[in-house]
Amino acid sequence: MSSSRVPSSNDCSRKRRTRQRGAAAVEFALIAPLLFLLLFVAMDFCVSLWVNLTMQYAVREGARYAVTGQSNLDPNASSQKRYLAVIQEIKNSSMGLYDMVSPSYTITVNGKSSSYASQGSYSNSMFGNPGDIIVLQINCAWPLLTPLARPFFANGLYTFSVAATMRNEGFSGG
């Protein structure tokens, strides 16, 4: 006589749990790369916006300093130049991002624009004279970190411009 035992409901659920024990790990392994990609793209986007806002703040502070005609922030104490002092104010306000965004300047003084790509092209008249209306614009490029987001941006760089417009005060000198 053979003892045929009818499987109980506990036996069936135990077998089902045993078969599905690795299913969650396999599902996670399939979904995790997409989840992490989306997470990193979102973080890259948020950092890019933060860089944009930080540079906007730095340009606004630089323009506020420029309209006063001061030059006391120029690191060269013996022969201070106004344009170097304004750029130093922008650097100070950029939270260390200034050199990372490879800035180039477009300055409009009373409707006439001039571009300054490097420090060698800067000049004393860069920020205008007393009473002039100036538009200080910086063109920036921020490198994206997520490799799969890079093809959607030229050279993998998020490029943006930030600007501030102000009228120079009636300071003495140029």
C-alpha positions in Angstrom: 0.0 0.0 0.0 1.4 3.3 -1.0 1.0 6.3 1.1 -0.2 9.0 -1.2 -0.4 12.1 0.7 -2.5 15.0 -0.5 -0.4 18.2 -0.5 -1.6 20.7 2.0 -2.0 24.4 1.2 1.1 25.1 3.3 3.2 22.8 1.1 1.9 24.6 -2.1 2.6 28.1 -0.8 6.1 27.0 0.4 7.0 25.7 -3.1 5.7 28.9 -4.7 7.8 31.0 -2.3 10.8 28.9 -3.1 10.4 29.4 -6.8 9.8 33.1 -6.5 12.7 33.7 -4.0 15.1 35.0 -6.7 12.4 36.7 -8.9 12.7 40.0 -7.0 16.5 40.1 -7.4 16.1 39.4 -11.2 13.4 42.1 -11.5 15.6 44.6 -9.6 18.6 43.7 -11.8 16.5 44.5 -14.9 15.0 47.7 -13.6 18.0 49.2 -11.6 20.0 50.5 -14.6 17.1 52.5 -15.9 16.2 53.7 -12.5 19.8 54.9 -11.8 20.1 56.5 -15.2 16.9 58.5 -14.6 18.2 59.5 -11.2 21.5 60.7 -12.5 20.0 62.6 -15.4 17.7 64.3 -12.9 20.6 65.1 -10.7 22.6 66.4 -13.7 19.7 68.6 -14.7 19.3 70.0 -11.1 23.1 70.8 -10.8 23.0 72.5 -14.2 20.1 74.7 -13.0 22.0 75.5 -9.8 25.1 76.5 -11.8 23.0 78.7 -14.0 21.4 80.5 -10.9 24.7 80.8 -9.2 26.3 82.4 -12.2 23.3 84.7 -12.6 23.9 85.9 -9.0 27.6 86.4 -9.6 26.9 88.5 -12.7 24.4 90.6 -10.9 26.9 91.2 -8.0 29.6 92.0 -10.6 27.4 94.5 -12.3 26.4 96.1 -9.0 30.1 96.5 -8.2 30.9 97.7 -11.7 28.5 100.6 -11.6 30.2 102.1 -8.5 33.5 102.6 -10.4 35.5 101.0 -7.6 38.7 99.1 -8.2 39.7 98.0 -4.6 39.0 94.3 -5.3 41.8 94.0 -7.9 44.3 91.6 -6.5 47.2 93.7 -7.8 47.4 96.3 -5.0 50.0 98.5 -6.6 48.2 99.2 -9.9 44.5 98.5 -9.5 42.3 98.3 -12.6 38.5 98.6 -12.5 37.8 95.8 -14.9 40.0 93.3 -13.0 38.2 94.3 -9.8 34.8 93.7 -11.4 35.9 90.3 -12.6 37.3 89.5 -9.1 33.9 90.3 -7.7 32.2 87.9 -10.1 34.7 85.2 -9.2 34.1 85.8 -5.5 30.4 85.6 -5.9 30.4 82.4 -8.1 31.1 79.9 -5.3 34.1 78.5 -7.1 32.3 77.9 -10.4 33.8 80.7 -12.4 36.8 78.7 -13.8 34.7 75.6 -14.4 32.2 77.4 -16.7 34.8 78.8 -19.1 33.3 82.3 -19.1 33.4 84.7 -22.0 32.0 88.3 -21.8 29.8 90.3 -24.0 29.5 93.9 -22.6 27.1 96.4 -24.1 27.8 100.0 -23.2 25.1 102.4 -24.4 24.0 100.0 -27.2 27.5 99.2 -28.5 28.6 95.5 -27.8 32.1 94.2 -27.4 33.1 90.6 -26.8 35.9 89.5 -24.5 36.9 85.9 -24.7 40.0 85.9 -22.5 41.7 88.0 -19.9 44.2 89.2 -22.5 41.4 91.0 -24.4 40.1 92.9 -21.3 40.4 96.6 -21.4 40.0 99.7 -19.1 36.9 100.9 -21.0 35.3 97.4 -20.7 32.6 98.5 -18.2 32.0 102.1 -19.5 32.2 105.5 -18.0 30.0 107.4 -15.4 26.3 107.5 -16.5 26.7 104.8 -19.2 24.1 102.0 -19.3 25.9 98.7 -19.3 24.7 95.2 -20.0 27.1 92.6 -18.5 26.6 89.2 -20.2 28.6 86.1 -19.5 28.4 83.1 -21.8 29.1 79.8 -19.9 29.5 76.1 -20.6 28.9 73.5 -18.0 30.1 69.9 -18.6 27.4 67.3 -18.1 28.2 64.3 -16.0 25.7 61.7 -17.3 27.2 60.1 -20.5 23.8 59.3 -22.0 22.6 62.9 -21.6 25.7 64.3 -23.4 24.5 63.5 -27.0 21.6 65.8 -26.6 23.9 68.8 -25.9 26.7 70.1 -28.2 30.0 68.7 -27.1 28.4 67.4 -23.9 28.2 70.9 -22.6 25.2 72.8 -21.2 25.7 76.3 -22.6 23.9 79.3 -21.2 24.1 83.0 -20.9 23.4 85.2 -17.8 23.2 89.0 -17.9 22.6 92.0 -15.8 21.8 95.6 -16.9 22.6 98.7 -14.8 23.5 102.4 -15.2 26.9 103.4 -14.0 26.9 105.8 -11.1 28.5 109.2 -11.3 31.9 108.0 -10.1 35.2 109.8 -10.9 37.6 108.2 -13.2 37.1 105.6 -15.9 
